Amino acid sequence: MKPLVDRWALVTGASRGIGQQVALALAEEGCRLILHSRSVEATAALAGRLREQGATVHSVAAELSDSAAVLRLADEVGALCGSLDILYNNAAVMTPYREDYLSAVPADYELSFRVNTIAPILLCNHFLPKMMARGWGRIVNVTSGIKDQPELMAYAASKAALDKYVYDTAPKLQGTGVTMNLLDPGWLRTDLGGPNAPGAVESVLPGALVPVLATDGTSGRWVSAQDFAPL
Ligand SMILES: NC(=O)c1ccc[n+]([C@@H]2O[C@H](COP(=O)([O-])OP(=O)(O)OC[C@H]3O[C@@H](n4cnc5c(N)ncnc54)[C@H](OP(=O)(O)O)[C@@H]3O)[C@@H](O)[C@H]2O)c1
């Protein structure tokens, strides 16, 4: 039997791109899905497709730059599923490319940290204690291998801060049955990655599920999805 059957999974940013691939793969594993984006309309087609395949699916909406909305989202998810088993923090924003890399404005940093760092951390902090109390949980925070691009520093720094949260929290999870890891999808052709990215969005699979399916109890791993992509 597949190990994730009937597990409840929240995928943020499930309306397109990598989040959509992750949602499809989790449904294939038998998970019950809560699909997040900024509007329920944006995940309606995916929800319909998954239901046709027999999955249990809910759509939820929240603007992740608004911390109060993030906390409402957490409560809504709890009310929908009772107990969340898998938190896939995937949603993120890319900040403008600042050719003059010293010209990034505070708003670049404020938005990227709100959506890419604070929102996933709030969701982790909300669901971690509940998962630990039940002795099982999987959290994946989607990061980025971006480096040496100061033109995108607001985005890059927000991901580095998320990495720090995962690395420094990981020791607390040892022996709890709950894991929290990082997933670097690789540079892929999505709205965020742009049309010149070398990889197809589908190549995030099967690697994106590696930290969910892992049974060794390890937290604080950096998983590169492209290491598992079919040649
Ligand atoms: N693509 C790449 O090359 C690449 C490389 C490294 C890392 N990543 C990471 O992979 C993840 C997914 O990226 P992607 O390329 O799939 O991006 P994408 O295609 O642009 O999709 C972004 C998703 O995030 C949601 N989102 C964006 N801003 C939001 C906000 N303010 N509040 C709530 N939801 C919001 C979007 O929902 P709406 O429908 O509401 O817009 C959408 O579902 C991100 O964490 C990204 O940093 C991507």
The ligand as a Tripos MOL2 file, in Angstrom:
@<TRIPOS>MOLECULE
LIG
   48    52     1     0     0
SMALL
NO_CHARGES

@<TRIPOS>ATOM
      1 N1         10.6100   28.2130  -11.2610 N.am      1 LIG1
      2 C1         11.8630   28.2210  -10.8650 C.2       1 LIG1
      3 O1         12.8170   28.2510  -11.6820 O.2       1 LIG1
      4 C2         12.1950   28.1640   -9.4070 C.ar      1 LIG1
      5 C3         13.5290   28.0510   -9.0240 C.ar      1 LIG1
      6 C4         13.8540   27.9770   -7.6850 C.ar      1 LIG1
      7 C5         12.8540   28.0150   -6.7330 C.ar      1 LIG1
      8 N2         11.5490   28.1460   -7.1270 N.ar      1 LIG1
      9 C6         10.5320   28.1740   -6.0800 C.3       1 LIG1
     10 O2          9.4960   27.2530   -6.3950 O.3       1 LIG1
     11 C7          8.2600   27.7110   -5.8400 C.3       1 LIG1
     12 C8          7.1810   27.7160   -6.8800 C.3       1 LIG1
     13 O3          7.5990   28.5710   -7.9370 O.3       1 LIG1
     14 P1          6.9310   28.5500   -9.3870 P.3       1 LIG1
     15 O4          8.0250   28.7470  -10.3320 O.co2     1 LIG1
     16 O5          6.0280   27.3720   -9.5100 O.co2     1 LIG1
     17 O6          6.0680   29.9020   -9.3150 O.3       1 LIG1
     18 P2          4.7430   30.3560  -10.1090 P.3       1 LIG1
     19 O7          4.4890   29.4970  -11.2810 O.co2     1 LIG1
     20 O8          4.8930   31.8190  -10.3070 O.co2     1 LIG1
     21 O9          3.5790   30.0770   -9.0490 O.3       1 LIG1
     22 C9          3.5690   30.8000   -7.8540 C.3       1 LIG1
     23 C10         2.4350   30.3040   -6.9550 C.3       1 LIG1
     24 O10         2.4990   31.0580   -5.7370 O.3       1 LIG1
     25 C11         1.2690   31.7320   -5.5260 C.3       1 LIG1
     26 N3          1.5120   33.0700   -5.0070 N.ar      1 LIG1
     27 C12         2.2880   34.0220   -5.5590 C.ar      1 LIG1
     28 N4          2.2460   35.1530   -4.8260 N.ar      1 LIG1
     29 C13         1.4060   34.8900   -3.8000 C.ar      1 LIG1
     30 C14         0.9460   35.6730   -2.7090 C.ar      1 LIG1
     31 N5          1.3230   36.9480   -2.5280 N.pl3     1 LIG1
     32 N6          0.0850   35.1050   -1.8340 N.ar      1 LIG1
     33 C15        -0.3240   33.8290   -2.0240 C.ar      1 LIG1
     34 N7          0.0770   33.0500   -3.0350 N.ar      1 LIG1
     35 C16         0.9310   33.5720   -3.9060 C.ar      1 LIG1
     36 C17         0.5960   31.7970   -6.8960 C.3       1 LIG1
     37 O11        -0.8010   31.8140   -6.7140 O.3       1 LIG1
     38 P3         -1.8200   32.7560   -7.5570 P.3       1 LIG1
     39 O12        -2.5800   31.8260   -8.4420 O.co2     1 LIG1
     40 O13        -2.6730   33.3750   -6.5150 O.co2     1 LIG1
     41 O14        -0.9960   33.7510   -8.3190 O.co2     1 LIG1
     42 C18         1.0660   30.5300   -7.5670 C.3       1 LIG1
     43 O15         0.2510   29.4530   -7.2380 O.3       1 LIG1
     44 C19         8.5670   29.0600   -5.2190 C.3       1 LIG1
     45 O16         8.8400   28.9090   -3.8510 O.3       1 LIG1
     46 C20         9.8230   29.5110   -5.9380 C.3       1 LIG1
     47 O17        10.5980   30.4240   -5.1840 O.3       1 LIG1
     48 C21        11.2120   28.2220   -8.4370 C.ar      1 LIG1
@<TRIPOS>BOND
     1     1     2 1
     2     2     3 2
     3     2     4 1
     4     4     5 ar
     5     4    48 ar
     6     5     6 ar
     7     6     7 ar
     8     7     8 ar
     9     8     9 1
    10     8    48 ar
    11     9    10 1
    12     9    46 1
    13    10    11 1
    14    11    12 1
    15    11    44 1
    16    12    13 1
    17    13    14 1
    18    14    15 2
    19    14    16 1
    20    14    17 1
    21    17    18 1
    22    18    19 2
    23    18    20 1
    24    18    21 1
    25    21    22 1
    26    22    23 1
    27    23    24 1
    28    23    42 1
    29    24    25 1
    30    25    26 1
    31    25    36 1
    32    26    27 ar
    33    26    35 ar
    34    27    28 ar
    35    28    29 ar
    36    29    30 ar
    37    29    35 ar
    38    30    31 1
    39    30    32 ar
    40    32    33 ar
    41    33    34 ar
    42    34    35 ar
    43    36    37 1
    44    36    42 1
    45    37    38 1
    46    38    39 2
    47    38    40 1
    48    38    41 1
    49    42    43 1
    50    44    45 1
    51    44    46 1
    52    46    47 1
@<TRIPOS>SUBSTRUCTURE
     1 LIG1         1 GROUP 0 **** ****
